[in-house]
């Protein structure tokens, strides 16, 4: 059952334009990042935290996260999200866009 779904996703993505492929990848990555953020960063505003992680992930990282969306987050997914969230740019984003709007 998993292989037909993966095949369908691969066909759909390959038929897309580069811009829409990026949107599909980011959307799939966003779905798995949200689950990790909920589990590992309780109390952090969800949407801004997801945006900061997605915006600071490299293209290969986004592709890896997107592929994890098919079967759900794994230990490697969690490690990847935590690594991205620990970067100075992501921490700055979280401080600026994730928490600050709720403090003022």
Order of alpha helices (4+ residues) and beta strands (2+ residues): alpha-alpha-alpha-alpha-alpha-alpha-alpha
